[in-house]
Amino acid sequence: MKITNLKLNASSVGKKMLLVDVTPCYVYENGQRTNEIEGYRYVVVLPEMEFDKLGVKINGEQLIEKPDSYIDVSFEGLDVFIYWRAGTYEVGATATGIKVKDRS
């Protein structure tokens, strides 16, 4: 079994996610980045995971602006997975949507 074929349970990253950054994801052709944006990566800090960061890619238009500090968010359709990059295993994620949690 390949470790990269395993799917992680989305709850394994904790319940609280604090959005700290939003960056564009570009289309690559033949290993070269184009100027075409295919989606956005929403970078969250995970307080329940020793404040590790996780980038969650959502294809399409930008759904939330980058916050000045951080905002509490949740993701719709969150899929967390393992992948191999630069000689090590990494954790990545995709989602179908993002929402700001009610501050009350």
N, C-alpha and C positions, 0 to 999 in steps of 0.2 A: 504494500500500500504506500502510495506517495503522500507525504505529509501535506503537500500543496492541494491535494484533492479533498482534504477535510474542510468542513464548514463549521465555523464556530457559532454557538448560540449567541444571538445579539445581546442577551442579558449578561453575558460574561464580561462585558466592558463596564458594567454598572448602570445605575439608573440616572445618575446626574451627569449631564454633559454641558460644558460651558463653552460657547462659541467664542473664539478669540481671533480668527482670521478667515478670510475668504479669498481664494485665488483662482484664476481661470485655468481650465484644462484644455490644452490644445490638441488638435488632430495631428498625428504623425503619419507621414508617407515615406516609405522606403527608409525608415529610421531617422528621418529629418522632420523637425517641427515645422508646421505651417503656421500661418497667421490666423487660421480658422479656429474659433473656440467651439468646443463640443459640449462643455458643461463647466461646473465649478466645484472646487474642493473646499469643503467647510471644515476647518480645523477646530477640533474641540479638545479641551482639557478634561481629563477624567479624574475627578477627586477621589473616587473609590479605588482607583488603580495607581495610587501614588503620584497623581497629577501627570501621568503620561499623556502624550498627545496622540490623537487619531485623526487622520484626514478621511473625510467621507465624501465621495464623488457623487454628484447628482447631475445627470445629463440635462441639457436644455438651458433655459434662461436663468440668470441669477435671481434667486428667490429671497435672499436677505443680504443687506449691506454689511460690510465689515464693521463690527462694533468698536466704539472708542476704547472700551476696556474688555468686558465680556458680558454675554447674556445667556441665560438658561434656556436650552433648546431640547427638542425631541425630534427624532427622525421617523418617517413613515417608510415602511418596507426596508428596514435596515438589514443588510447582509454583510457579515464580518467574515473574513477569510485570511488564509496564510498564503504568502507568495515569496519567491526567491529573487533577491536582487543584490547585486554587488557582493556576492559571496556569503550572504546571510539570509535568514528567514525574517520576513517582515509581516506585520498585520495591516491589512487594508480593509476598506469598507466602501460599499455603495448604498444608495438609498433612492427612493422615489420622491421624497419630499422632506421638508424641514419646517418645524413650527416653533415659534417663541412660546415658552411656557408662561402661563398666567402668573403674574408676580404677587398675587394675593395670598 
